[in-house]
Amino acid sequence: GVGGDPSKGFIRESHFRLADALYALFRHTEAAQAYAFVIQTYPQDERRPRASYRLADCYQRSHQKEAAVAILRSLAEEEGVGAWARMAAGKLQEIGWQVRP
């Protein structure tokens, strides 16, 4: 924030970058933990919808379908997240789960 500790922004950025790096390396269990942390710690961050989508993908790849579906449903129904809601709805259809009407 303005007038705050500048290291806090760096720490936040580092947490998101770590999650993205683990995801890129296909380390889905560790990436899921890192994404869950940033979602819980920085719920207002503009990168949170992407983190939620990737967390669901990590769960799906780790054969945790119910957890993936729960996140995707929530994201698909969320207002103000733009393309992430559409992508979540598409992913739900792809994995054979219907979005609530």
N, C-alpha and C positions, 0 to 999 in steps of 0.2 A: 504494500500500500504506500501511499504518499507519506513521506516522512518516517516510514518504517525502516526496519532493518533490511538493507539491500541484500543480505545473504539469504533471506527467506525466499526471494524470487528465484535465486540460484538453486536453492534446495528443492523447491517445487519443480523447477525445470528438470533437475537431475532425476527426480522420482519418475516423471513422465518419460524421460529419455531411457531410463533403465528398463521400464516396462516395455517400451517400444523395441529396445535392443534385444531383450529376451524373446519377444514375439518374433522378431526377424530371424532369430537363431532357432526357431521352432522348439524352444524350451517352454512348452505350453504350461506346464505345472507351475514353474517359477514365474512366468509371465502373468498367469492368472492371479497369483499372490500379489504381484506388484500392481496390477491393474485394480484389484480389489482395494488395495491400500490407497491408491490415488483417488479412487471414486469416493471412498469413505472420508478421506482427509481433505479433499478439495472438491466438494460437490458442486460448487458454483463455477468452477473453471470451465472455459469454453471447450477444452479438450475432453471433458468428462463424457459426452455422448460417444465419441470415438473410443474412449477407453472402455465404456460399457459394451459397445459392439464387439470389440476385440476380446473382452473378457468372455462374452458369450461364445465366441469362436473358439477360444481356448478350452472352454468347458465342453463344447461339442467335439472337438478333436480328442479330448480326454475321456470321451464316452460318458459324459455327465449331461445327458440330453435334457433332463428335467430342469437342471440349473440354467442351461443355455436358453431353453424356452422361456423360463420365467423372466430372464433379463431382456430377451428379445421382445416379448410381449409388452413389458413395461416401456421399453424404448419406442416401440411401434406406436404406442398410445400417447407418448409424451408430446406436449406442445412445444414449439419453438426450437426444435432440434433439426429442422430442415431435412436434408437428404438422409440423415441417420435413421429417422423414423421409417422412411420408405425402404431403406436398405434392410432394416430389421424385419419389416413386414415381408419383404422378398425372401429373406433367409428363412423365416418361419414357413413359408410355402415350400421352399426348397427342401426343408427337412421334414415336410409332410405334416405340419402342424398348422391348424387354421387360426387366423387372427379372429378374436371375438368380434362379432358384428356390431 
